[in-house]
Amino acid sequence: MGIPMVGKPELFGFLLVPEFSMIAVSSAIDTLRLANRMTGSDLYRYALISTDTNQVTASNGITLNANRIMGDDDAYSIVFVCGGVDIQRHDDKRIHAWLRRIARSGTKLGALCTGSHILARAGLLDGYRCTIHWENLAGFSEEFLDTEVSNELFEIDRDRYTCSGGTSALDMTLNIIGKQHGDELAAQISDQIIHDRIRGPHDHQRMALRSRLAASHPKLLTVVSRMEENLEEPLSCGELAASIGLSTRHLERLFRKHFDRTPTRYYLELRLERARLLLLQTSLSVLGVALACGFVSASHFTKCYRDHFGHTPREERTDNRRFGSNTAIAAESRSKWVQPTPGPTVS
């Protein structure tokens, strides 16, 4: 397939923030590369941008050499802010100023993974609809009230392009290429990289509950879904049971069978996991985090938090600021929803 190049190739810039997500960046760039290869035309060029050094290390420990310095007067068609873990620790006023300047000159702006946090901090998502990685949704929503954030795979709102990270960068880039050069080219690229379906912007980020929990009981899945939707104002076990036409005892038997814990314990752990993310991602007070996760007081929250994680909410924040986040601990914590381990009953 040969699509003639019209005018100059578009230059896409990727501003690498320390601890950026490698999979998101490589997914976007390789998709652009394949657009050139499949058409035999120089449709796209791409540049890795850094703030003031040519080396930036990703969250996986691999260092990339940037070939542009932020502030170079290149005519970018779009610049993506490439975030990853601990994005709050990498806010840089120089980045904010540069992004505002190029936005005023007409450059489109985008974000991969948690890069939306930096765009929002710079005031460049006010009045826009955007998305961010599901793990950061709660903290982002609490902090940036003037930005409409969704849990969808990616969002394209006028001249803002944001995606939730991981392979969503691939789908967003394929959608951009499809709009600019036709769906046939996008489909050919998708086929080339063994990507069986180009997902649209309204696809959700997370796996279906059935897959995440390795459970298929429809009423159990309905209850877990309602728990996840009502973390700030928790429903009682009786309310949850009544909503699916079961007795409280029957619901407890279901949770014991599938998760080896009571519904109350399972619900509490969901709320505590949400609280941990808010502690690490926002400046909310401990009381503010407690109330946002359905606890009636800071003292009750602190006791539950210590019992579950082995340290207090304040210690969580202090240790994170001192040593940086421990992604291994975060991964281990998240894994318990797939393979639950027994826990004591908490009333």
C-alpha contacts under 8 A as a table, 3 or more apart, distances in Angstrom:
res1	aa1	res2	aa2	distance
1	M	38	M	6.66
1	M	39	T	5.52
2	G	38	M	7.55
2	G	39	T	4.49
2	G	40	G	6.17
2	G	41	S	7.34
3	I	39	T	5.50
3	I	40	G	7.62
3	I	41	S	6.81
3	I	181	H	7.86
4	P	39	T	7.95
4	P	41	S	6.52
5	M	8	K	7.55
5	M	9	P	7.39
5	M	41	S	5.88
5	M	42	D	6.58
5	M	43	L	6.08
6	V	9	P	7.74
8	K	43	L	7.83
9	P	42	D	5.87
9	P	43	L	4.74
9	P	44	Y	4.99
9	P	45	R	6.35
10	E	43	L	6.40
10	E	44	Y	4.87
10	E	45	R	6.02
10	E	76	Y	7.30
10	E	77	S	5.84
11	L	44	Y	6.00
11	L	45	R	4.74
11	L	46	Y	5.40
11	L	47	A	7.40
11	L	75	A	7.06
11	L	76	Y	4.99
11	L	77	S	5.43
11	L	78	I	7.13
12	F	44	Y	7.26
12	F	45	R	6.21
12	F	46	Y	4.63
12	F	47	A	6.40
12	F	76	Y	5.85
12	F	77	S	5.89
12	F	78	I	5.22
12	F	79	V	5.92
12	F	80	F	7.72
13	G	46	Y	5.68
13	G	47	A	4.91
13	G	48	L	6.11
13	G	49	I	6.60
13	G	76	Y	6.32
13	G	77	S	7.91
13	G	78	I	6.22
13	G	79	V	4.43
13	G	80	F	6.12
14	F	25	V	7.63
14	F	46	Y	7.49
14	F	47	A	6.13
14	F	48	L	4.96
14	F	49	I	5.69
14	F	79	V	5.77
14	F	80	F	4.92
14	F	81	V	6.15
14	F	82	C	6.44
15	L	48	L	6.15
15	L	49	I	4.51
15	L	50	S	5.84
15	L	51	T	7.98
15	L	70	M	7.77
15	L	79	V	6.92
15	L	80	F	6.03
15	L	81	V	4.92
15	L	82	C	5.76
16	L	20	F	6.36
16	L	48	L	6.83
16	L	49	I	5.99
16	L	50	S	5.67
16	L	56	V	6.66
16	L	81	V	6.62
16	L	82	C	5.19
16	L	83	G	7.12
17	V	20	F	5.48
17	V	50	S	7.42
17	V	56	V	7.27
17	V	81	V	7.23
17	V	82	C	5.85
17	V	83	G	5.57
17	V	84	G	7.72
17	V	90	H	6.99
18	P	56	V	5.84
18	P	57	T	5.68
18	P	58	A	6.10
18	P	59	S	7.57
18	P	83	G	7.51
18	P	84	G	7.83
18	P	90	H	6.96
19	E	56	V	7.95
19	E	57	T	5.87
19	E	58	A	4.19
19	E	59	S	3.98
19	E	60	N	7.57
19	E	61	G	7.89
19	E	83	G	7.02
19	E	84	G	5.51
19	E	85	V	5.90
19	E	86	D	7.60
20	F	57	T	7.40
20	F	58	A	4.72
20	F	59	S	5.56
20	F	82	C	5.76
20	F	83	G	4.43
20	F	84	G	4.03
20	F	85	V	6.76
21	S	24	A	5.55
21	S	25	V	6.58
21	S	58	A	6.09
21	S	59	S	5.94
21	S	60	N	7.73
21	S	82	C	7.06
21	S	83	G	6.17
21	S	84	G	4.67
21	S	85	V	7.57
21	S	113	C	7.06
21	S	165	G	7.40
21	S	166	G	7.31
22	M	25	V	5.27
22	M	26	S	6.03
22	M	58	A	5.99
22	M	59	S	7.15
22	M	60	N	7.22
23	I	26	S	5.30
23	I	27	S	5.88
23	I	165	G	7.95
23	I	166	G	5.50
23	I	167	T	6.86
24	A	27	S	5.21
24	A	28	A	6.38
24	A	82	C	7.90
24	A	112	L	6.41
24	A	113	C	6.98
24	A	165	G	5.42
24	A	166	G	4.68
24	A	167	T	6.02
24	A	168	S	7.32
24	A	169	A	5.37
24	A	170	L	7.41
25	V	28	A	5.39
25	V	29	I	6.23
25	V	82	C	6.94
25	V	112	L	7.40
25	V	169	A	7.39
26	S	29	I	5.16
26	S	30	D	5.82
27	S	30	D	5.53
27	S	31	T	6.24
27	S	166	G	7.89
27	S	167	T	6.37
27	S	169	A	5.97
27	S	170	L	4.94
28	A	31	T	5.32
28	A	32	L	6.58
28	A	169	A	5.39
28	A	170	L	5.20
28	A	173	T	5.84
29	I	32	L	5.19
29	I	33	R	6.25
29	I	46	Y	7.17
30	D	33	R	4.86
30	D	34	L	6.14
31	T	34	L	5.20
31	T	35	A	6.38
31	T	170	L	6.61
31	T	173	T	6.73
31	T	174	L	6.96
31	T	189	I	7.09
32	L	35	A	5.09
32	L	36	N	6.68
32	L	44	Y	6.25
32	L	45	R	7.76
32	L	173	T	7.50
33	R	36	N	5.35
33	R	37	R	6.35
33	R	44	Y	7.40
34	L	37	R	4.79
34	L	38	M	5.79
34	L	189	I	6.31
35	A	38	M	5.35
35	A	39	T	6.24
35	A	43	L	7.13
35	A	44	Y	7.67
35	A	177	I	7.71
35	A	185	L	7.29
35	A	186	A	7.85
35	A	189	I	6.73
36	N	39	T	5.43
36	N	40	G	5.66
36	N	41	S	5.20
36	N	42	D	5.42
36	N	43	L	5.68
36	N	44	Y	6.67
37	R	40	G	5.18
37	R	41	S	7.09
38	M	185	L	7.71
38	M	188	Q	7.76
38	M	189	I	7.32
42	D	45	R	7.34
47	A	66	A	7.43
47	A	67	N	6.32
47	A	68	R	6.56
48	L	65	N	7.62
48	L	66	A	4.61
48	L	67	N	5.58
48	L	68	R	6.06
49	I	54	N	7.94
49	I	66	A	5.31
49	I	67	N	6.36
49	I	68	R	4.67
49	I	69	I	5.40
49	I	70	M	5.92
50	S	53	T	6.06
50	S	54	N	6.14
50	S	55	Q	7.43
50	S	56	V	7.05
50	S	66	A	5.93
50	S	68	R	6.52
50	S	69	I	5.15
50	S	70	M	5.70
51	T	69	I	5.80
51	T	70	M	4.98
51	T	95	I	7.35
52	D	69	I	6.04
52	D	70	M	6.97
53	T	56	V	7.52
53	T	66	A	7.83
53	T	69	I	7.20
54	N	64	L	8.00
54	N	65	N	5.22
54	N	66	A	4.68
54	N	67	N	6.65
54	N	68	R	7.51
54	N	69	I	7.25
55	Q	63	T	6.26
55	Q	64	L	5.61
55	Q	65	N	4.59
55	Q	66	A	5.98
56	V	63	T	5.41
56	V	64	L	5.51
56	V	65	N	6.63
56	V	66	A	7.29
57	T	60	N	7.92
57	T	61	G	5.89
57	T	62	I	5.58
57	T	63	T	4.05
57	T	64	L	6.29
58	A	61	G	5.39
58	A	62	I	5.49
58	A	63	T	6.07
58	A	64	L	7.63
58	A	84	G	7.90
59	S	62	I	7.50
59	S	84	G	6.66
59	S	85	V	6.65
66	A	69	I	7.45
68	R	72	D	6.91
69	I	72	D	5.87
70	M	95	I	7.92
70	M	98	W	7.44
71	G	98	W	6.68
76	Y	79	V	6.59
76	Y	107	T	6.35
77	S	107	T	5.65
77	S	108	K	6.29
78	I	107	T	5.56
78	I	108	K	4.47
78	I	109	L	5.46
78	I	110	G	7.02
79	V	107	T	7.26
79	V	108	K	6.48
79	V	109	L	5.09
79	V	110	G	5.97
80	F	109	L	5.91
80	F	110	G	4.28
80	F	111	A	4.75
80	F	112	L	6.54
80	F	115	G	7.81
81	V	109	L	7.84
81	V	110	G	6.18
81	V	111	A	4.56
81	V	112	L	6.18
81	V	115	G	4.95
81	V	116	S	7.45
81	V	118	I	7.56
81	V	119	L	7.67
82	C	111	A	5.90
82	C	112	L	4.89
82	C	113	C	6.72
82	C	114	T	7.22
82	C	115	G	5.15
83	G	87	I	6.30
83	G	111	A	7.49
83	G	112	L	6.14
83	G	113	C	5.59
83	G	114	T	4.64
83	G	115	G	4.25
83	G	116	S	7.91
84	G	87	I	6.15
84	G	113	C	6.09
84	G	114	T	5.50
84	G	115	G	7.30
85	V	114	T	7.54
86	D	89	R	5.70
86	D	90	H	7.30
86	D	281	Q	7.71
86	D	324	G	7.72
86	D	325	S	6.88
87	I	90	H	5.34
87	I	91	D	6.98
87	I	114	T	6.50
87	I	115	G	7.51
87	I	117	H	7.17
87	I	118	I	7.82
88	Q	91	D	5.88
88	Q	117	H	7.66
88	Q	281	Q	6.65
91	D	95	I	7.76
91	D	118	I	6.34
91	D	121	R	7.93
92	D	95	I	5.34
92	D	96	H	6.59
93	K	96	H	4.92
93	K	97	A	6.17
94	R	97	A	5.20
94	R	98	W	6.22
95	I	98	W	5.19
95	I	99	L	6.07
96	H	99	L	5.26
96	H	100	R	6.19
96	H	118	I	7.36
96	H	119	L	7.47
96	H	121	R	7.56
96	H	122	A	4.87
97	A	100	R	5.22
97	A	101	R	6.23
97	A	122	A	7.56
98	W	101	R	5.05
98	W	102	I	6.29
99	L	102	I	5.34
99	L	103	A	6.02
99	L	109	L	7.99
99	L	119	L	7.92
99	L	122	A	7.70
100	R	103	A	5.08
100	R	104	R	6.25
100	R	122	A	7.25
100	R	124	L	7.18
101	R	104	R	5.24
101	R	105	S	6.54
102	I	105	S	4.97
102	I	106	G	6.54
102	I	107	T	5.53
103	A	106	G	5.21
103	A	107	T	5.01
103	A	108	K	6.49
103	A	109	L	7.06
104	R	107	T	7.36
108	K	159	D	5.07
108	K	160	R	6.26
108	K	161	Y	7.96
109	L	159	D	6.46
109	L	160	R	5.17
109	L	161	Y	6.35
110	G	115	G	7.95
110	G	116	S	7.65
110	G	160	R	5.34
110	G	161	Y	4.21
110	G	162	T	5.16
111	A	114	T	7.16
111	A	115	G	4.60
111	A	116	S	5.23
111	A	119	L	7.54
111	A	161	Y	6.37
111	A	162	T	4.64
111	A	163	C	6.36
112	L	115	G	5.35
112	L	116	S	7.20
112	L	132	I	7.95
112	L	162	T	6.09
112	L	163	C	5.29
112	L	164	S	6.44
112	L	165	G	5.38
112	L	169	A	6.56
113	C	116	S	7.24
113	C	132	I	5.79
113	C	133	H	5.52
113	C	162	T	7.86
113	C	163	C	5.95
113	C	164	S	4.59
113	C	165	G	3.52
113	C	166	G	6.95
114	T	117	H	5.80
114	T	118	I	7.88
114	T	132	I	5.58
114	T	133	H	6.11
114	T	136	N	7.45
114	T	164	S	7.12
114	T	165	G	7.20
115	G	118	I	5.49
115	G	119	L	6.68
115	G	132	I	7.72
116	S	119	L	5.04
116	S	120	A	6.02
116	S	130	C	7.44
116	S	131	T	7.18
116	S	132	I	6.15
116	S	162	T	6.69
117	H	120	A	5.16
117	H	121	R	6.06
117	H	132	I	7.89
117	H	140	F	7.10
118	I	121	R	4.96
118	I	122	A	6.18
119	L	122	A	5.17
119	L	123	G	6.48
119	L	124	L	5.21
119	L	125	L	6.09
120	A	123	G	5.01
120	A	124	L	5.50
120	A	125	L	4.95
120	A	126	D	6.93
120	A	144	F	6.93
120	A	147	T	7.50
121	R	124	L	7.49
121	R	144	F	7.99
122	A	125	L	7.98
123	G	126	D	5.75
125	L	128	Y	5.09
125	L	129	R	7.42
125	L	130	C	7.51
125	L	146	D	7.97
125	L	147	T	5.94
125	L	160	R	7.84
126	D	146	D	5.27
126	D	147	T	5.07
127	G	146	D	6.10
127	G	147	T	5.57
127	G	148	E	7.15
128	Y	147	T	5.78
128	Y	148	E	6.23
128	Y	157	D	6.53
128	Y	160	R	7.68
129	R	147	T	6.32
129	R	148	E	4.64
129	R	149	V	5.70
129	R	150	S	7.28
129	R	155	E	6.98
129	R	156	I	7.92
129	R	157	D	6.13
130	C	147	T	7.41
130	C	148	E	6.31
130	C	149	V	4.96
130	C	150	S	6.26
130	C	154	F	7.54
130	C	155	E	5.42
130	C	156	I	7.47
130	C	157	D	7.35
130	C	160	R	7.81
130	C	161	Y	7.60
130	C	162	T	5.81
130	C	163	C	7.80
131	T	137	L	7.91
131	T	149	V	5.19
131	T	150	S	5.07
131	T	151	N	6.08
131	T	152	E	6.48
131	T	153	L	7.35
131	T	154	F	6.12
131	T	155	E	6.13
131	T	162	T	5.90
131	T	163	C	5.88
131	T	164	S	5.92
132	I	136	N	6.52
132	I	137	L	6.26
132	I	149	V	7.51
132	I	150	S	7.68
132	I	151	N	7.25
132	I	162	T	7.25
132	I	163	C	6.18
132	I	164	S	4.40
132	I	165	G	7.32
133	H	136	N	5.50
133	H	137	L	6.49
133	H	151	N	7.85
133	H	163	C	7.70
133	H	164	S	4.22
133	H	165	G	5.97
133	H	205	Q	7.81
134	W	137	L	5.13
134	W	151	N	6.41
134	W	164	S	7.09
134	W	205	Q	6.90
134	W	206	R	7.44
135	E	138	A	7.45
135	E	277	L	7.36
136	N	139	G	5.54
136	N	140	F	6.00
136	N	277	L	7.37
136	N	281	Q	7.26
137	L	140	F	5.18
137	L	141	S	6.06
137	L	149	V	7.52
137	L	150	S	7.92
137	L	151	N	7.24
138	A	141	S	5.26
138	A	142	E	6.34
138	A	274	R	7.77
138	A	277	L	7.86
138	A	278	L	6.95
139	G	142	E	5.22
139	G	143	E	6.31
139	G	277	L	7.05
139	G	278	L	5.25
139	G	281	Q	5.58
139	G	282	T	5.62
140	F	143	E	5.24
140	F	144	F	5.95
140	F	149	V	7.88
140	F	281	Q	7.84
140	F	282	T	7.76
141	S	144	F	5.65
141	S	145	L	6.37
141	S	147	T	7.92
141	S	148	E	7.98
141	S	149	V	6.72
142	E	145	L	6.65
142	E	282	T	7.64
143	E	282	T	6.78
144	F	147	T	5.75
145	L	148	E	7.53
151	N	204	H	6.42
151	N	205	Q	6.53
152	E	155	E	7.15
152	E	164	S	7.60
152	E	201	P	6.39
152	E	202	H	5.56
152	E	203	D	5.79
152	E	204	H	4.62
152	E	205	Q	5.76
153	L	163	C	6.03
153	L	164	S	5.70
153	L	168	S	5.96
153	L	200	G	7.56
153	L	201	P	5.56
153	L	202	H	6.50
153	L	203	D	5.49
153	L	204	H	5.29
153	L	205	Q	4.95
154	F	161	Y	7.59
154	F	162	T	5.65
154	F	163	C	3.99
154	F	164	S	6.03
154	F	168	S	6.74
154	F	169	A	7.93
154	F	172	M	6.34
154	F	200	G	7.87
154	F	201	P	4.98
154	F	202	H	7.52
155	E	160	R	7.93
155	E	161	Y	5.98
155	E	162	T	5.33
155	E	163	C	6.25
155	E	201	P	5.91
156	I	159	D	7.37
156	I	160	R	5.84
156	I	161	Y	4.66
156	I	162	T	6.53
156	I	201	P	7.85
157	D	160	R	5.28
157	D	161	Y	6.59
163	C	168	S	6.08
163	C	169	A	6.04
163	C	172	M	6.93
164	S	168	S	6.16
164	S	169	A	7.53
164	S	205	Q	7.13
165	G	168	S	5.49
165	G	169	A	5.95
166	G	169	A	6.40
167	T	170	L	5.22
167	T	171	D	6.93
168	S	171	D	5.14
168	S	172	M	6.17
169	A	172	M	5.15
169	A	173	T	6.07
170	L	173	T	5.28
170	L	174	L	6.16
171	D	174	L	5.03
171	D	175	N	6.16
171	D	198	I	5.79
171	D	199	R	5.74
171	D	200	G	7.12
172	M	175	N	5.09
172	M	176	I	6.30
172	M	200	G	7.78
172	M	201	P	7.55
173	T	176	I	5.00
173	T	177	I	6.19
174	L	177	I	5.08
174	L	178	G	6.00
174	L	186	A	5.44
174	L	189	I	7.86
174	L	190	S	7.66
174	L	198	I	7.23
175	N	178	G	4.97
175	N	179	K	6.21
175	N	186	A	7.22
175	N	198	I	7.84
175	N	200	G	7.55
176	I	179	K	5.26
176	I	180	Q	6.28
177	I	180	Q	5.09
177	I	181	H	5.67
177	I	182	G	6.99
177	I	183	D	7.78
177	I	185	L	7.61
177	I	186	A	6.13
178	G	181	H	5.38
178	G	182	G	4.41
178	G	183	D	4.37
178	G	184	E	7.36
178	G	185	L	6.65
178	G	186	A	5.11
179	K	182	G	5.79
179	K	183	D	7.05
181	H	185	L	6.77
182	G	185	L	5.75
182	G	186	A	6.79
183	D	186	A	5.01
183	D	187	A	6.07
184	E	187	A	5.13
184	E	188	Q	6.25
185	L	188	Q	5.07
185	L	189	I	6.29
186	A	189	I	5.21
186	A	190	S	6.19
187	A	190	S	4.99
187	A	191	D	6.13
187	A	198	I	7.51
188	Q	191	D	5.07
188	Q	192	Q	6.14
189	I	192	Q	4.97
189	I	193	I	6.43
190	S	193	I	5.45
190	S	194	I	6.32
190	S	195	H	4.99
190	S	196	D	6.84
190	S	197	R	7.29
190	S	198	I	6.88
191	D	194	I	5.12
191	D	195	H	5.83
191	D	196	D	6.63
192	Q	195	H	7.57
195	H	198	I	7.21
199	R	203	D	6.40
200	G	203	D	5.71
204	H	207	M	7.91
207	M	211	S	6.30
207	M	212	R	6.04
208	A	211	S	5.47
208	A	212	R	6.24
209	L	212	R	4.91
209	L	213	L	5.79
209	L	214	A	7.93
209	L	215	A	7.93
209	L	221	L	6.65
209	L	225	S	7.70
210	R	213	L	5.62
210	R	214	A	5.73
210	R	215	A	5.35
210	R	216	S	5.51
210	R	221	L	6.97
211	S	214	A	5.13
211	S	215	A	7.11
212	R	337	W	7.40
212	R	338	V	5.82
213	L	337	W	6.23
213	L	338	V	4.85
213	L	339	Q	7.56
214	A	338	V	6.55
215	A	221	L	7.56
215	A	258	H	7.19
216	S	220	L	7.85
216	S	221	L	7.14
217	H	220	L	5.35
217	H	221	L	6.30
218	P	221	L	5.16
218	P	222	T	6.21
219	K	222	T	5.00
219	K	223	V	6.31
219	K	244	I	6.32
220	L	223	V	5.22
220	L	224	V	6.34
220	L	251	L	7.88
220	L	254	L	7.10
220	L	255	F	7.66
221	L	224	V	5.17
221	L	225	S	6.10
222	T	225	S	5.12
222	T	226	R	6.27
222	T	244	I	7.72
223	V	226	R	5.09
223	V	227	M	6.20
223	V	240	L	6.28
223	V	241	A	7.84
223	V	244	I	7.63
224	V	227	M	4.97
224	V	228	E	6.27
225	S	228	E	5.17
225	S	229	E	6.30
226	R	229	E	5.02
226	R	230	N	6.16
226	R	240	L	7.83
227	M	230	N	5.21
227	M	231	L	6.40
227	M	234	P	7.15
227	M	235	L	7.40
227	M	267	Y	6.39
227	M	270	L	7.98
228	E	231	L	6.00
228	E	270	L	7.27
230	N	233	E	5.56
230	N	234	P	5.37
230	N	235	L	6.96
231	L	234	P	5.35
231	L	270	L	7.71
231	L	271	R	5.83
231	L	292	A	7.63
231	L	293	C	5.38
231	L	294	G	6.02
232	E	291	L	6.85
232	E	292	A	4.98
232	E	293	C	4.45
232	E	294	G	4.33
233	E	293	C	7.43
233	E	294	G	5.18
234	P	294	G	5.99
235	L	239	E	6.09
235	L	240	L	6.49
236	S	239	E	5.11
236	S	240	L	6.29
237	C	240	L	5.13
237	C	241	A	6.13
237	C	248	T	6.57
237	C	263	P	6.87
237	C	264	T	6.69
238	G	241	A	5.13
238	G	242	A	6.05
238	G	247	S	7.61
238	G	248	T	5.62
239	E	242	A	5.15
239	E	243	S	6.10
240	L	243	S	5.23
240	L	244	I	6.94
241	A	244	I	5.67
241	A	245	G	6.30
241	A	246	L	5.06
241	A	247	S	5.70
241	A	248	T	5.38
241	A	251	L	6.06
242	A	245	G	4.93
242	A	246	L	5.76
242	A	247	S	6.73
242	A	248	T	7.76
243	S	246	L	7.75
246	L	250	H	6.17
246	L	251	L	6.47
247	S	250	H	5.16
247	S	251	L	6.33
248	T	251	L	5.12
248	T	252	E	6.21
249	R	252	E	5.08
249	R	253	R	6.28
250	H	253	R	5.10
250	H	254	L	6.37
251	L	254	L	5.09
251	L	255	F	6.42
251	L	263	P	7.43
252	E	255	F	5.21
252	E	256	R	6.12
252	E	262	T	5.61
252	E	263	P	6.03
253	R	256	R	5.06
253	R	257	K	6.07
253	R	262	T	7.99
254	L	257	K	5.16
254	L	258	H	6.19
255	F	258	H	5.28
255	F	259	F	5.28
255	F	260	D	6.36
255	F	261	R	5.97
255	F	262	T	5.66
255	F	263	P	5.90
256	R	259	F	5.53
256	R	260	D	4.17
256	R	261	R	4.96
256	R	262	T	5.89
257	K	260	D	5.82
259	F	262	T	7.97
259	F	339	Q	7.89
259	F	340	P	5.56
259	F	341	T	7.42
259	F	342	P	7.73
260	D	340	P	7.10
260	D	341	T	6.90
260	D	342	P	5.48
260	D	343	G	7.78
261	R	265	R	6.22
261	R	266	Y	6.44
261	R	342	P	6.01
261	R	343	G	6.22
261	R	344	P	7.58
261	R	345	T	7.09
262	T	265	R	5.20
262	T	266	Y	6.22
262	T	345	T	6.53
263	P	266	Y	5.06
263	P	267	Y	6.01
264	T	267	Y	5.18
264	T	268	L	6.13
264	T	345	T	7.55
264	T	346	V	6.79
264	T	347	S	6.73
265	R	268	L	5.07
265	R	269	E	6.27
265	R	343	G	7.48
265	R	344	P	7.56
265	R	345	T	5.76
265	R	346	V	5.64
265	R	347	S	7.62
266	Y	269	E	5.24
266	Y	270	L	6.42
267	Y	270	L	5.16
267	Y	271	R	6.41
268	L	271	R	5.15
268	L	272	L	6.18
269	E	272	L	4.98
269	E	273	E	6.05
269	E	308	H	7.85
270	L	273	E	5.22
270	L	274	R	6.33
271	R	274	R	5.11
271	R	275	A	6.13
271	R	293	C	5.49
271	R	294	G	7.34
272	L	275	A	4.84
272	L	276	R	6.20
272	L	293	C	7.39
272	L	304	C	7.97
272	L	305	Y	6.55
273	E	276	R	5.13
273	E	277	L	6.58
273	E	333	S	7.88
274	R	277	L	5.27
274	R	278	L	6.41
274	R	293	C	6.96
275	A	278	L	5.09
275	A	279	L	6.14
275	A	289	V	6.02
275	A	290	A	7.02
275	A	292	A	7.85
275	A	293	C	6.15
276	R	279	L	5.11
276	R	280	L	6.33
276	R	313	P	7.67
276	R	316	E	7.97
277	L	280	L	5.23
277	L	281	Q	5.90
278	L	281	Q	5.12
278	L	282	T	5.44
278	L	284	L	7.44
278	L	289	V	6.46
279	L	282	T	5.92
279	L	283	S	7.22
279	L	284	L	7.10
279	L	286	V	7.50
279	L	289	V	6.87
279	L	313	P	7.21
279	L	316	E	7.60
279	L	317	R	6.43
280	L	316	E	7.84
280	L	317	R	6.30
280	L	320	N	7.35
284	L	287	L	7.86
284	L	288	G	5.48
284	L	289	V	6.05
285	S	288	G	4.87
285	S	289	V	6.21
286	V	289	V	5.12
286	V	290	A	6.09
286	V	298	A	6.50
286	V	313	P	6.92
286	V	314	R	7.38
287	L	290	A	4.92
287	L	291	L	6.18
287	L	297	S	6.79
287	L	298	A	4.92
288	G	291	L	5.27
288	G	292	A	6.14
289	V	292	A	5.05
289	V	293	C	6.30
290	A	293	C	5.30
290	A	294	G	6.40
290	A	295	F	5.07
290	A	296	V	7.25
290	A	297	S	6.72
290	A	298	A	5.96
290	A	301	F	5.84
291	L	294	G	5.20
291	L	295	F	5.26
291	L	296	V	6.38
291	L	297	S	7.24
292	A	295	F	7.61
295	F	298	A	7.40
295	F	300	H	6.91
295	F	301	F	5.83
296	V	300	H	7.08
296	V	301	F	7.70
297	S	300	H	5.42
297	S	301	F	6.26
298	A	301	F	5.02
298	A	302	T	5.99
299	S	302	T	5.09
299	S	303	K	6.26
300	H	303	K	5.25
300	H	304	C	6.31
301	F	304	C	5.26
301	F	305	Y	5.99
302	T	305	Y	5.02
302	T	306	R	6.04
302	T	312	T	5.78
302	T	313	P	6.26
303	K	306	R	5.25
303	K	307	D	6.16
303	K	312	T	7.60
304	C	307	D	5.13
304	C	308	H	6.22
305	Y	308	H	5.24
305	Y	309	F	5.89
305	Y	310	G	7.43
305	Y	311	H	7.02
305	Y	312	T	6.05
305	Y	313	P	6.64
306	R	309	F	5.39
306	R	310	G	4.71
306	R	311	H	4.53
306	R	312	T	4.89
306	R	313	P	7.55
307	D	310	G	5.72
307	D	311	H	7.62
309	F	312	T	7.79
311	H	315	E	6.18
311	H	316	E	6.79
312	T	315	E	5.14
312	T	316	E	6.26
313	P	316	E	4.98
313	P	317	R	6.53
314	R	317	R	5.25
314	R	318	T	6.18
315	E	318	T	4.96
315	E	319	D	5.90
316	E	319	D	5.47
316	E	320	N	6.15
317	R	320	N	5.14
317	R	321	R	6.20
318	T	321	R	5.31
318	T	322	R	6.17
319	D	322	R	5.04
319	D	323	F	5.92
319	D	324	G	7.38
320	N	323	F	5.42
320	N	324	G	4.67
320	N	325	S	5.14
320	N	326	N	7.73
321	R	324	G	5.53
321	R	325	S	7.78
326	N	329	I	5.45
326	N	330	A	6.52
327	T	330	A	4.89
327	T	331	A	6.05
328	A	331	A	5.11
328	A	332	E	6.13
329	I	332	E	5.04
329	I	333	S	6.04
330	A	333	S	5.05
330	A	334	R	6.21
331	A	334	R	5.16
331	A	335	S	6.12
332	E	335	S	5.13
332	E	336	K	6.93
333	S	336	K	5.89
334	R	337	W	6.13
334	R	338	V	7.92
335	S	338	V	5.47
335	S	339	Q	6.47
335	S	340	P	7.82
336	K	339	Q	5.07
336	K	340	P	4.56
336	K	341	T	6.50
337	W	340	P	5.45
